[in-house]
Amino acid sequence: MEEKSWILRCRIACAGCNPAEKRAADYIVEQKMQIGGMTLRECAAGARCGQPTVIRFLKRCGSDGKAPASWTALPDLS
């Protein structure tokens, strides 16, 4: 249930996203089982965007935007 809640928040946050932030969102959702062990650099590379883009997106979702601590703000993904 919490996972679906986070995915819904992610999709809602995407409403105003630029294409790079949307790629970050899609990648984070697709890789939800592995994201907890990824670095910010790995996530950005996988999403084909820059690290600041991932941080911006995480902030939209309620994270503090700090990496790699950002992942701990999303406990239902790890």
All heavy atoms as a GROMACS GRO file, in nm:
protein
  587
    1MET      N    1   0.082  -0.119   0.000
    1MET     CA    2   0.000   0.000   0.000
    1MET      C    3   0.086   0.125   0.000
    1MET      O    4   0.061   0.217  -0.074
    1MET     CB    5  -0.094  -0.004   0.121
    1MET     CG    6  -0.187   0.115   0.125
    1MET     SD    7  -0.309   0.110  -0.004
    1MET     CE    8  -0.452   0.068   0.088
    2GLU      N    9   0.191   0.128   0.085
    2GLU     CA   10   0.277   0.245   0.090
    2GLU      C   11   0.349   0.265  -0.042
    2GLU      O   12   0.368   0.378  -0.085
    2GLU     CB   13   0.378   0.232   0.203
    2GLU     CG   14   0.319   0.255   0.339
    2GLU     CD   15   0.425   0.252   0.446
    2GLU    OE1   16   0.538   0.294   0.418
    2GLU    OE2   17   0.395   0.208   0.556
    3GLU      N   18   0.390   0.155  -0.107
    3GLU     CA   19   0.459   0.165  -0.234
    3GLU      C   20   0.370   0.232  -0.337
    3GLU      O   21   0.412   0.323  -0.409
    3GLU     CB   22   0.501   0.027  -0.283
    3GLU     CG   23   0.574   0.030  -0.415
    3GLU     CD   24   0.613  -0.108  -0.460
    3GLU    OE1   25   0.660  -0.187  -0.378
    3GLU    OE2   26   0.597  -0.135  -0.580
    4LYS      N   27   0.244   0.192  -0.344
    4LYS     CA   28   0.152   0.253  -0.439
    4LYS      C   29   0.132   0.400  -0.405
    4LYS      O   30   0.120   0.483  -0.495
    4LYS     CB   31   0.018   0.179  -0.438
    4LYS     CG   32   0.027   0.043  -0.502
    4LYS     CD   33  -0.106  -0.026  -0.505
    4LYS     CE   34  -0.092  -0.164  -0.567
    4LYS     NZ   35  -0.219  -0.234  -0.572
    5SER      N   36   0.130   0.432  -0.276
    5SER     CA   37   0.116   0.570  -0.234
    5SER      C   38   0.234   0.653  -0.285
    5SER      O   39   0.217   0.764  -0.334
    5SER     CB   40   0.108   0.577  -0.082
    5SER     OG   41   0.119   0.709  -0.038
    6TRP      N   42   0.355   0.599  -0.271
    6TRP     CA   43   0.472   0.673  -0.317
    6TRP      C   44   0.471   0.688  -0.468
    6TRP      O   45   0.500   0.794  -0.521
    6TRP     CB   46   0.602   0.605  -0.273
    6TRP     CG   47   0.716   0.696  -0.299
    6TRP    CD1   48   0.765   0.790  -0.215
    6TRP    CD2   49   0.790   0.710  -0.420
    6TRP    NE1   50   0.865   0.861  -0.275
    6TRP    CE2   51   0.882   0.813  -0.402
    6TRP    CE3   52   0.786   0.645  -0.543
    6TRP    CZ2   53   0.972   0.852  -0.501
    6TRP    CZ3   54   0.874   0.684  -0.642
    6TRP    CH2   55   0.966   0.786  -0.620
    7ILE      N   56   0.434   0.582  -0.538
    7ILE     CA   57   0.429   0.589  -0.684
    7ILE      C   58   0.326   0.693  -0.727
    7ILE      O   59   0.351   0.770  -0.820
    7ILE     CB   60   0.400   0.450  -0.744
    7ILE    CG1   61   0.522   0.359  -0.721
    7ILE    CG2   62   0.368   0.460  -0.892
    7ILE    CD1   63   0.500   0.215  -0.757
    8LEU      N   64   0.214   0.699  -0.658
    8LEU     CA   65   0.114   0.800  -0.689
    8LEU      C   66   0.169   0.940  -0.666
    8LEU      O   67   0.153   1.029  -0.751
    8LEU     CB   68  -0.013   0.778  -0.606
    8LEU     CG   69  -0.126   0.876  -0.630
    8LEU    CD1   70  -0.172   0.871  -0.775
    8LEU    CD2   71  -0.241   0.846  -0.536
    9ARG      N   72   0.237   0.962  -0.554
    9ARG     CA   73   0.300   1.093  -0.527
    9ARG      C   74   0.400   1.127  -0.637
    9ARG      O   75   0.410   1.242  -0.680
    9ARG     CB   76   0.371   1.094  -0.393
    9ARG     CG   77   0.278   1.113  -0.276
    9ARG     CD   78   0.357   1.131  -0.149
    9ARG     NE   79   0.422   1.003  -0.118
    9ARG     CZ   80   0.528   0.990  -0.043
    9ARG    NH1   81   0.585   1.093   0.012
    9ARG    NH2   82   0.580   0.872  -0.019
   10CYS      N   83   0.473   1.026  -0.680
   10CYS     CA   84   0.573   1.045  -0.785
   10CYS      C   85   0.505   1.091  -0.914
   10CYS      O   86   0.550   1.185  -0.979
   10CYS     CB   87   0.645   0.912  -0.805
   10CYS     SG   88   0.784   0.915  -0.914
   11ARG      N   89   0.397   1.025  -0.950
   11ARG     CA   90   0.324   1.060  -1.073
   11ARG      C   91   0.261   1.200  -1.063
   11ARG      O   92   0.261   1.275  -1.160
   11ARG     CB   93   0.217   0.956  -1.104
   11ARG     CG   94   0.274   0.821  -1.136
   11ARG     CD   95   0.356   0.827  -1.261
   11ARG     NE   96   0.416   0.698  -1.289
   11ARG     CZ   97   0.525   0.681  -1.358
   11ARG    NH1   98   0.589   0.784  -1.409
   11ARG    NH2   99   0.573   0.562  -1.379
   12ILE      N  100   0.209   1.233  -0.947
   12ILE     CA  101   0.152   1.366  -0.928
   12ILE      C  102   0.260   1.473  -0.940
   12ILE      O  103   0.241   1.576  -1.003
   12ILE     CB  104   0.078   1.375  -0.793
   12ILE    CG1  105  -0.049   1.290  -0.797
   12ILE    CG2  106   0.044   1.521  -0.759
   12ILE    CD1  107  -0.116   1.271  -0.664
   13ALA      N  108   0.376   1.445  -0.882
   13ALA     CA  109   0.488   1.541  -0.890
   13ALA      C  110   0.533   1.559  -1.033
   13ALA      O  111   0.583   1.665  -1.070
   13ALA     CB  112   0.604   1.493  -0.803
   14CYS      N  113   0.513   1.458  -1.116
   14CYS     CA  114   0.554   1.464  -1.256
   14CYS      C  115   0.471   1.560  -1.340
   14CYS      O  116   0.512   1.597  -1.449
   14CYS     CB  117   0.545   1.326  -1.321
   14CYS     SG  118   0.694   1.235  -1.307
   15ALA      N  119   0.355   1.596  -1.290
   15ALA     CA  120   0.264   1.678  -1.369
   15ALA      C  121   0.332   1.805  -1.422
   15ALA      O  122   0.309   1.845  -1.534
   15ALA     CB  123   0.141   1.713  -1.288
   16GLY      N  124   0.417   1.867  -1.341
   16GLY     CA  125   0.483   1.989  -1.384
   16GLY      C  126   0.629   1.970  -1.421
   16GLY      O  127   0.703   2.066  -1.430
   17CYS      N  128   0.668   1.846  -1.440
   17CYS     CA  129   0.810   1.815  -1.467
   17CYS      C  130   0.849   1.843  -1.612
   17CYS      O  131   0.769   1.829  -1.703
   17CYS     CB  132   0.839   1.668  -1.439
   17CYS     SG  133   0.838   1.624  -1.268
   18ASN      N  134   0.976   1.874  -1.628
   18ASN     CA  135   1.032   1.882  -1.761
   18ASN      C  136   1.067   1.739  -1.805
   18ASN      O  137   1.060   1.646  -1.724
   18ASN     CB  138   1.152   1.977  -1.765
   18ASN     CG  139   1.267   1.930  -1.680
   18ASN    OD1  140   1.303   1.813  -1.678
   18ASN    ND2  141   1.329   2.022  -1.608
   19PRO      N  142   1.102   1.717  -1.932
   19PRO     CA  143   1.129   1.581  -1.979
   19PRO      C  144   1.239   1.507  -1.902
   19PRO      O  145   1.227   1.386  -1.879
   19PRO     CB  146   1.168   1.601  -2.126
   19PRO     CG  147   1.099   1.727  -2.166
   19PRO     CD  148   1.103   1.814  -2.042
   20ALA      N  149   1.342   1.576  -1.860
   20ALA     CA  150   1.451   1.510  -1.786
   20ALA      C  151   1.402   1.464  -1.648
   20ALA      O  152   1.435   1.354  -1.604
   20ALA     CB  153   1.570   1.603  -1.773
   21GLU      N  154   1.323   1.547  -1.581
   21GLU     CA  155   1.269   1.507  -1.452
   21GLU      C  156   1.172   1.390  -1.467
   21GLU      O  157   1.166   1.303  -1.383
   21GLU     CB  158   1.199   1.625  -1.384
   21GLU     CG  159   1.296   1.731  -1.336
   21GLU     CD  160   1.226   1.855  -1.284
   21GLU    OE1  161   1.110   1.881  -1.324
   21GLU    OE2  162   1.288   1.926  -1.204
   22LYS      N  163   1.098   1.387  -1.576
   22LYS     CA  164   1.008   1.275  -1.602
   22LYS      C  165   1.088   1.146  -1.621
   22LYS      O  166   1.048   1.041  -1.572
   22LYS     CB  167   0.920   1.302  -1.723
   22LYS     CG  168   0.825   1.187  -1.749
   22LYS     CD  169   0.709   1.225  -1.833
   22LYS     CE  170   0.613   1.113  -1.863
   22LYS     NZ  171   0.631   0.987  -1.801
   23ARG      N  172   1.201   1.154  -1.692
   23ARG     CA  173   1.287   1.035  -1.707
   23ARG      C  174   1.337   0.988  -1.571
   23ARG      O  175   1.342   0.869  -1.544
   23ARG     CB  176   1.406   1.065  -1.799
   23ARG     CG  177   1.370   1.067  -1.945
   23ARG     CD  178   1.492   1.061  -2.035
   23ARG     NE  179   1.594   1.160  -2.003
   23ARG     CZ  180   1.598   1.282  -2.053
   23ARG    NH1  181   1.506   1.324  -2.139
   23ARG    NH2  182   1.695   1.365  -2.019
   24ALA      N  183   1.374   1.083  -1.485
   24ALA     CA  184   1.420   1.047  -1.350
   24ALA      C  185   1.307   0.977  -1.275
   24ALA      O  186   1.328   0.874  -1.212
   24ALA     CB  187   1.466   1.172  -1.274
   25ALA      N  188   1.187   1.031  -1.282
   25ALA     CA  189   1.073   0.971  -1.213
   25ALA      C  190   1.046   0.831  -1.265
   25ALA      O  191   1.028   0.736  -1.186
   25ALA     CB  192   0.949   1.058  -1.234
   26ASP      N  193   1.044   0.816  -1.395
   26ASP     CA  194   1.017   0.685  -1.454
   26ASP      C  195   1.123   0.584  -1.412
   26ASP      O  196   1.091   0.471  -1.378
   26ASP     CB  197   1.012   0.695  -1.607
   26ASP     CG  198   0.890   0.771  -1.658
   26ASP    OD1  199   0.793   0.788  -1.581
   26ASP    OD2  200   0.893   0.815  -1.774
   27TYR      N  201   1.247   0.627  -1.412
   27TYR     CA  202   1.355   0.536  -1.376
   27TYR      C  203   1.346   0.494  -1.229
   27TYR      O  204   1.362   0.377  -1.195
   27TYR     CB  205   1.491   0.601  -1.404
   27TYR     CG  206   1.606   0.508  -1.378
   27TYR    CD1  207   1.638   0.408  -1.467
   27TYR    CD2  208   1.682   0.520  -1.262
   27TYR    CE1  209   1.743   0.321  -1.443
   27TYR    CE2  210   1.787   0.434  -1.236
   27TYR     CZ  211   1.818   0.335  -1.328
   27TYR     OH  212   1.921   0.249  -1.302
   28ILE      N  213   1.319   0.590  -1.143
   28ILE     CA  214   1.308   0.559  -1.000
   28ILE      C  215   1.195   0.461  -0.974
   28ILE      O  216   1.210   0.365  -0.899
   28ILE     CB  217   1.292   0.690  -0.918
   28ILE    CG1  218   1.424   0.766  -0.919
   28ILE    CG2  219   1.248   0.660  -0.776
   28ILE    CD1  220   1.415   0.908  -0.864
   29VAL      N  221   1.083   0.480  -1.040
   29VAL     CA  222   0.970   0.389  -1.022
   29VAL      C  223   1.004   0.251  -1.080
   29VAL      O  224   0.976   0.148  -1.017
   29VAL     CB  225   0.842   0.447  -1.086
   29VAL    CG1  226   0.731   0.343  -1.090
   29VAL    CG2  227   0.797   0.570  -1.009
   30GLU      N  228   1.064   0.248  -1.198
   30GLU     CA  229   1.100   0.120  -1.261
   30GLU      C  230   1.201   0.042  -1.178
   30GLU      O  231   1.197  -0.080  -1.174
   30GLU     CB  232   1.158   0.144  -1.400
   30GLU     CG  233   1.056   0.188  -1.503
   30GLU     CD  234   1.122   0.236  -1.631
   30GLU    OE1  235   1.245   0.218  -1.649
   30GLU    OE2  236   1.050   0.293  -1.714
   31GLN      N  237   1.291   0.112  -1.112
   31GLN     CA  238   1.399   0.048  -1.037
   31GLN      C  239   1.372   0.050  -0.887
   31GLN      O  240   1.465   0.045  -0.807
   31GLN     CB  241   1.532   0.120  -1.066
   31GLN     CG  242   1.573   0.118  -1.211
   31GLN     CD  243   1.599  -0.024  -1.260
   31GLN    OE1  244   1.658  -0.104  -1.190
   31GLN    NE2  245   1.552  -0.053  -1.380
   32LYS      N  246   1.247   0.056  -0.847
   32LYS     CA  247   1.212   0.074  -0.706
   32LYS      C  248   1.274  -0.028  -0.612
   32LYS      O  249   1.304   0.003  -0.499
   32LYS     CB  250   1.061   0.079  -0.688
   32LYS     CG  251   0.990  -0.046  -0.725
   32LYS     CD  252   0.840  -0.027  -0.710
   32LYS     CE  253   0.766  -0.149  -0.757
   32LYS     NZ  254   0.733  -0.144  -0.899
   33MET      N  255   1.300  -0.148  -0.660
   33MET     CA  256   1.358  -0.250  -0.573
   33MET      C  257   1.509  -0.232  -0.555
   33MET      O  258   1.565  -0.274  -0.456
   33MET     CB  259   1.329  -0.390  -0.628
   33MET     CG  260   1.180  -0.421  -0.636
   33MET     SD  261   1.090  -0.399  -0.482
   33MET     CE  262   1.150  -0.537  -0.390
   34GLN      N  263   1.575  -0.169  -0.651
   34GLN     CA  264   1.719  -0.151  -0.645
   34GLN      C  265   1.762  -0.011  -0.603
   34GLN      O  266   1.878   0.013  -0.573
   34GLN     CB  267   1.783  -0.180  -0.782
   34GLN     CG  268   1.775  -0.324  -0.824
   34GLN     CD  269   1.640  -0.361  -0.886
   34GLN    OE1  270   1.569  -0.276  -0.935
   34GLN    NE2  271   1.605  -0.488  -0.880
   35ILE      N  272   1.669   0.083  -0.602
   35ILE     CA  273   1.705   0.224  -0.582
   35ILE      C  274   1.772   0.249  -0.448
   35ILE      O  275   1.858   0.336  -0.436
   35ILE     CB  276   1.580   0.315  -0.603
   35ILE    CG1  277   1.622   0.456  -0.639
   35ILE    CG2  278   1.489   0.316  -0.483
   35ILE    CD1  279   1.670   0.471  -0.778
   36GLY      N  280   1.736   0.173  -0.345
   36GLY     CA  281   1.795   0.192  -0.213
   36GLY      C  282   1.945   0.170  -0.209
   36GLY      O  283   2.015   0.227  -0.126
   37GLY      N  284   1.997   0.088  -0.300
   37GLY     CA  285   2.140   0.060  -0.302
   37GLY      C  286   2.217   0.142  -0.405
   37GLY      O  287   2.337   0.125  -0.421
   38MET      N  288   2.148   0.230  -0.475
   38MET     CA  289   2.213   0.310  -0.580
   38MET      C  290   2.268   0.441  -0.526
   38MET      O  291   2.215   0.497  -0.431
   38MET     CB  292   2.112   0.346  -0.690
   38MET     CG  293   2.079   0.238  -0.782
   38MET     SD  294   1.975   0.307  -0.914
   38MET     CE  295   1.919   0.156  -0.986
   39THR      N  296   2.372   0.487  -0.591
   39THR     CA  297   2.421   0.621  -0.563
   39THR      C  298   2.343   0.719  -0.651
   39THR      O  299   2.276   0.679  -0.748
   39THR     CB  300   2.571   0.634  -0.596
   39THR    OG1  301   2.588   0.615  -0.738
   39THR    CG2  302   2.654   0.532  -0.519
   40LEU      N  303   2.354   0.844  -0.619
   40LEU     CA  304   2.290   0.947  -0.700
   40LEU      C  305   2.344   0.942  -0.843
   40LEU      O  306   2.268   0.952  -0.939
   40LEU     CB  307   2.314   1.084  -0.638
   40LEU     CG  308   2.259   1.203  -0.713
   40LEU    CD1  309   2.108   1.194  -0.726
   40LEU    CD2  310   2.297   1.331  -0.643
   41ARG      N  311   2.472   0.923  -0.857
   41ARG     CA  312   2.535   0.916  -0.989
   41ARG      C  313   2.478   0.801  -1.072
   41ARG      O  314   2.448   0.817  -1.190
   41ARG     CB  315   2.686   0.900  -0.975
   41ARG     CG  316   2.758   0.892  -1.109
   41ARG     CD  317   2.906   0.882  -1.091
   41ARG     NE  318   2.952   1.014  -1.049
   41ARG     CZ  319   3.073   1.039  -1.002
   41ARG    NH1  320   3.160   0.942  -0.988
   41ARG    NH2  321   3.107   1.161  -0.968
   42GLU      N  322   2.461   0.684  -1.009
   42GLU     CA  323   2.406   0.569  -1.080
   42GLU      C  324   2.262   0.594  -1.123
   42GLU      O  325   2.223   0.558  -1.234
   42GLU     CB  326   2.413   0.444  -0.992
   42GLU     CG  327   2.552   0.394  -0.968
   42GLU     CD  328   2.561   0.289  -0.859
   42GLU    OE1  329   2.475   0.287  -0.768
   42GLU    OE2  330   2.654   0.207  -0.865
   43CYS      N  331   2.186   0.654  -1.034
   43CYS     CA  332   2.047   0.685  -1.067
   43CYS      C  333   2.039   0.783  -1.184
   43CYS      O  334   1.962   0.762  -1.277
   43CYS     CB  335   1.976   0.739  -0.944
   43CYS     SG  336   1.801   0.774  -0.974
   44ALA      N  337   2.117   0.888  -1.178
   44ALA     CA  338   2.116   0.987  -1.286
   44ALA      C  339   2.160   0.926  -1.418
   44ALA      O  340   2.099   0.952  -1.522
   44ALA     CB  341   2.206   1.105  -1.248
   45ALA      N  342   2.261   0.842  -1.414
   45ALA     CA  343   2.308   0.777  -1.537
   45ALA      C  344   2.200   0.685  -1.593
   45ALA      O  345   2.176   0.684  -1.715
   45ALA     CB  346   2.436   0.699  -1.510
   46GLY      N  347   2.135   0.610  -1.507
   46GLY     CA  348   2.030   0.521  -1.552
   46GLY      C  349   1.911   0.595  -1.610
   46GLY      O  350   1.846   0.547  -1.703
   47ALA      N  351   1.884   0.711  -1.556
   47ALA     CA  352   1.771   0.792  -1.603
   47ALA      C  353   1.809   0.882  -1.721
   47ALA      O  354   1.723   0.951  -1.776
   47ALA     CB  355   1.718   0.879  -1.490
   48ARG      N  356   1.936   0.882  -1.757
   48ARG     CA  357   1.987   0.965  -1.865
   48ARG      C  358   1.959   1.114  -1.839
   48ARG      O  359   1.906   1.186  -1.922
   48ARG     CB  360   1.930   0.923  -2.000
   48ARG     CG  361   1.965   0.783  -2.041
   48ARG     CD  362   1.905   0.739  -2.174
   48ARG     NE  363   1.786   0.808  -2.217
   48ARG     CZ  364   1.660   0.766  -2.197
   48ARG    NH1  365   1.638   0.654  -2.135
   48ARG    NH2  366   1.558   0.836  -2.242
   49CYS      N  367   1.993   1.156  -1.716
   49CYS     CA  368   1.979   1.297  -1.680
   49CYS      C  369   2.091   1.331  -1.583
   49CYS      O  370   2.170   1.245  -1.545
   49CYS     CB  371   1.842   1.325  -1.618
   49CYS     SG  372   1.812   1.242  -1.461
   50GLY      N  373   2.097   1.455  -1.543
   50GLY     CA  374   2.201   1.498  -1.451
   50GLY      C  375   2.162   1.475  -1.306
   50GLY      O  376   2.043   1.461  -1.272
   51GLN      N  377   2.261   1.473  -1.219
   51GLN     CA  378   2.236   1.456  -1.076
   51GLN      C  379   2.147   1.566  -1.019
   51GLN      O  380   2.057   1.536  -0.940
   51GLN     CB  381   2.369   1.448  -1.001
   51GLN     CG  382   2.448   1.324  -1.036
   51GLN     CD  383   2.584   1.320  -0.970
   51GLN    OE1  384   2.601   1.370  -0.859
   51GLN    NE2  385   2.681   1.262  -1.039
   52PRO      N  386   2.164   1.693  -1.058
   52PRO     CA  387   2.075   1.796  -1.007
   52PRO      C  388   1.929   1.773  -1.045
   52PRO      O  389   1.838   1.807  -0.969
   52PRO     CB  390   2.128   1.926  -1.071
   52PRO     CG  391   2.272   1.897  -1.098
   52PRO     CD  392   2.275   1.751  -1.136
   53THR      N  393   1.906   1.710  -1.160
   53THR     CA  394   1.770   1.679  -1.203
   53THR      C  395   1.706   1.578  -1.110
   53THR      O  396   1.590   1.592  -1.070
   53THR     CB  397   1.771   1.626  -1.348
   53THR    OG1  398   1.829   1.725  -1.432
   53THR    CG2  399   1.630   1.594  -1.396
   54VAL      N  400   1.782   1.475  -1.072
   54VAL     CA  401   1.731   1.374  -0.979
   54VAL      C  402   1.699   1.441  -0.846
   54VAL      O  403   1.592   1.417  -0.787
   54VAL     CB  404   1.831   1.258  -0.961
   54VAL    CG1  405   1.783   1.162  -0.853
   54VAL    CG2  406   1.852   1.184  -1.093
   55ILE      N  407   1.788   1.525  -0.798
   55ILE     CA  408   1.766   1.594  -0.671
   55ILE      C  409   1.641   1.682  -0.678
   55ILE      O  410   1.559   1.682  -0.586
   55ILE     CB  411   1.890   1.675  -0.630
   55ILE    CG1  412   2.005   1.579  -0.595
   55ILE    CG2  413   1.859   1.768  -0.513
   55ILE    CD1  414   2.137   1.646  -0.575
   56ARG      N  415   1.625   1.757  -0.787
   56ARG     CA  416   1.506   1.840  -0.804
   56ARG      C  417   1.379   1.755  -0.798
   56ARG      O  418   1.282   1.792  -0.732
   56ARG     CB  419   1.509   1.914  -0.938
   56ARG     CG  420   1.554   2.056  -0.930
   56ARG     CD  421   1.527   2.132  -1.059
   56ARG     NE  422   1.551   2.060  -1.183
   56ARG     CZ  423   1.668   2.052  -1.244
   56ARG    NH1  424   1.775   2.108  -1.192
   56ARG    NH2  425   1.679   1.986  -1.358
   57PHE      N  426   1.383   1.642  -0.867
   57PHE     CA  427   1.266   1.556  -0.866
   57PHE      C  428   1.238   1.502  -0.726
   57PHE      O  429   1.123   1.499  -0.681
   57PHE     CB  430   1.279   1.440  -0.965
   57PHE     CG  431   1.162   1.349  -0.955
   57PHE    CD1  432   1.039   1.388  -1.003
   57PHE    CD2  433   1.173   1.228  -0.891
   57PHE    CE1  434   0.928   1.307  -0.988
   57PHE    CE2  435   1.063   1.146  -0.876
   57PHE     CZ  436   0.940   1.186  -0.925
   58LEU      N  437   1.341   1.458  -0.656
   58LEU     CA  438   1.322   1.406  -0.520
   58LEU      C  439   1.263   1.512  -0.428
   58LEU      O  440   1.179   1.482  -0.344
   58LEU     CB  441   1.454   1.353  -0.464
   58LEU     CG  442   1.505   1.224  -0.529
   58LEU    CD1  443   1.645   1.192  -0.481
   58LEU    CD2  444   1.410   1.109  -0.504
   59LYS      N  445   1.305   1.636  -0.446
   59LYS     CA  446   1.248   1.745  -0.366
   59LYS      C  447   1.100   1.762  -0.395
   59LYS      O  448   1.021   1.788  -0.305
   59LYS     CB  449   1.324   1.875  -0.390
   59LYS     CG  450   1.458   1.880  -0.322
   59LYS     CD  451   1.525   2.013  -0.346
   59LYS     CE  452   1.657   2.023  -0.272
   59LYS     NZ  453   1.722   2.152  -0.293
   60ARG      N  454   1.061   1.747  -0.521
   60ARG     CA  455   0.919   1.755  -0.558
   60ARG      C  456   0.837   1.648  -0.487
   60ARG      O  457   0.719   1.667  -0.461
   60ARG     CB  458   0.900   1.736  -0.708
   60ARG     CG  459   0.934   1.854  -0.792
   60ARG     CD  460   0.905   1.818  -0.938
   60ARG     NE  461   0.950   1.918  -1.028
   60ARG     CZ  462   0.871   2.008  -1.085
   60ARG    NH1  463   0.742   2.008  -1.060
   60ARG    NH2  464   0.919   2.097  -1.167
   61CYS      N  465   0.902   1.535  -0.458
   61CYS     CA  466   0.834   1.422  -0.394
   61CYS      C  467   0.840   1.428  -0.243
   61CYS      O  468   0.795   1.336  -0.175
   61CYS     CB  469   0.895   1.291  -0.441
   61CYS     SG  470   0.863   1.259  -0.614
   62GLY      N  471   0.900   1.532  -0.188
   62GLY     CA  472   0.902   1.548  -0.044
   62GLY      C  473   1.032   1.508   0.023
   62GLY      O  474   1.044   1.515   0.145
   63SER      N  475   1.132   1.470  -0.053
   63SER     CA  476   1.262   1.436   0.003
   63SER      C  477   1.337   1.564   0.035
   63SER      O  478   1.305   1.671  -0.017
   63SER     CB  479   1.341   1.355  -0.100
   63SER     OG  480   1.475   1.342  -0.059
   64ASP      N  481   1.439   1.552   0.120
   64ASP     CA  482   1.521   1.670   0.149
   64ASP      C  483   1.616   1.701   0.033
   64ASP      O  484   1.679   1.805   0.032
   64ASP     CB  485   1.598   1.653   0.280
   64ASP     CG  486   1.694   1.536   0.277
   64ASP    OD1  487   1.713   1.473   0.171
   64ASP    OD2  488   1.752   1.507   0.383
   65GLY      N  489   1.627   1.611  -0.063
   65GLY     CA  490   1.709   1.635  -0.181
   65GLY      C  491   1.856   1.610  -0.163
   65GLY      O  492   1.933   1.625  -0.256
   66LYS      N  493   1.897   1.572  -0.044
   66LYS     CA  494   2.038   1.542  -0.022
   66LYS      C  495   2.066   1.400  -0.065
   66LYS      O  496   1.986   1.311  -0.047
   66LYS     CB  497   2.074   1.560   0.126
   66LYS     CG  498   2.060   1.702   0.172
   66LYS     CD  499   2.098   1.715   0.316
   66LYS     CE  500   2.079   1.860   0.359
   66LYS     NZ  501   2.093   1.876   0.503
   67ALA      N  502   2.179   1.381  -0.124
   67ALA     CA  503   2.214   1.246  -0.173
   67ALA      C  504   2.337   1.196  -0.101
   67ALA      O  505   2.426   1.273  -0.071
   67ALA     CB  506   2.240   1.253  -0.322
   68PRO      N  507   2.349   1.069  -0.074
   68PRO     CA  508   2.249   0.964  -0.099
   68PRO      C  509   2.144   0.952   0.009
   68PRO      O  510   2.062   0.862   0.004
   68PRO     CB  511   2.332   0.837  -0.106
   68PRO     CG  512   2.447   0.864  -0.014
   68PRO     CD  513   2.476   1.013  -0.028
   69ALA      N  514   2.139   1.044   0.103
   69ALA     CA  515   2.039   1.039   0.210
   69ALA      C  516   1.898   1.050   0.156
   69ALA      O  517   1.802   1.016   0.223
   69ALA     CB  518   2.067   1.150   0.312
   70SER      N  519   1.883   1.101   0.033
   70SER     CA  520   1.751   1.113  -0.028
   70SER      C  521   1.679   0.980  -0.030
   70SER      O  522   1.557   0.975  -0.013
   70SER     CB  523   1.763   1.162  -0.172
   70SER     OG  524   1.820   1.289  -0.175
   71TRP      N  525   1.751   0.874  -0.051
   71TRP     CA  526   1.687   0.743  -0.060
   71TRP      C  527   1.622   0.705   0.072
   71TRP      O  528   1.521   0.638   0.071
   71TRP     CB  529   1.787   0.635  -0.101
   71TRP     CG  530   1.870   0.669  -0.220
   71TRP    CD1  531   2.003   0.649  -0.231
   71TRP    CD2  532   1.829   0.726  -0.346
   71TRP    NE1  533   2.047   0.690  -0.354
   71TRP    CE2  534   1.944   0.738  -0.425
   71TRP    CE3  535   1.707   0.769  -0.396
   71TRP    CZ2  536   1.939   0.789  -0.555
   71TRP    CZ3  537   1.703   0.820  -0.525
   71TRP    CH2  538   1.817   0.831  -0.602
   72THR      N  539   1.678   0.749   0.183
   72THR     CA  540   1.621   0.712   0.314
   72THR      C  541   1.490   0.787   0.337
   72THR      O  542   1.412   0.746   0.420
   72THR     CB  543   1.717   0.738   0.428
   72THR    OG1  544   1.747   0.877   0.433
   72THR    CG2  545   1.845   0.658   0.413
   73ALA      N  546   1.467   0.894   0.266
   73ALA     CA  547   1.341   0.967   0.280
   73ALA      C  548   1.228   0.894   0.207
   73ALA      O  549   1.114   0.930   0.219
   73ALA     CB  550   1.355   1.108   0.225
   74LEU      N  551   1.264   0.792   0.132
   74LEU     CA  552   1.167   0.715   0.057
   74LEU      C  553   1.174   0.569   0.099
   74LEU      O  554   1.207   0.482   0.021
   74LEU     CB  555   1.196   0.727  -0.094
   74LEU     CG  556   1.213   0.871  -0.145
   74LEU    CD1  557   1.266   0.871  -0.286
   74LEU    CD2  558   1.082   0.946  -0.135
   75PRO      N  559   1.144   0.538   0.227
   75PRO     CA  560   1.168   0.404   0.279
   75PRO      C  561   1.088   0.296   0.212
   75PRO      O  562   1.128   0.181   0.211
   75PRO     CB  563   1.128   0.417   0.427
   75PRO     CG  564   1.034   0.531   0.430
   75PRO     CD  565   1.080   0.626   0.322
   76ASP      N  566   0.976   0.328   0.152
   76ASP     CA  567   0.895   0.225   0.089
   76ASP      C  568   0.954   0.180  -0.044
   76ASP      O  569   0.904   0.090  -0.106
   76ASP     CB  570   0.750   0.270   0.073
   76ASP     CG  571   0.736   0.410   0.015
   76ASP    OD1  572   0.838   0.477  -0.005
   76ASP    OD2  573   0.622   0.451  -0.008
   77LEU      N  574   1.060   0.245  -0.089
   77LEU     CA  575   1.125   0.202  -0.212
   77LEU      C  576   1.240   0.108  -0.186
   77LEU      O  577   1.286   0.039  -0.275
   77LEU     CB  578   1.179   0.323  -0.290
   77LEU     CG  579   1.074   0.413  -0.349
   77LEU    CD1  580   1.140   0.526  -0.426
   77LEU    CD2  581   0.981   0.336  -0.440
   78SER      N  582   1.294   0.107  -0.066
   78SER     CA  583   1.410   0.022  -0.040
   78SER      C  584   1.372  -0.107   0.029
   78SER      O  585   1.260  -0.137   0.049
   78SER     CB  586   1.512   0.097   0.040
   78SER     OG  587   1.455   0.168   0.145
   0.00000   0.00000   0.00000
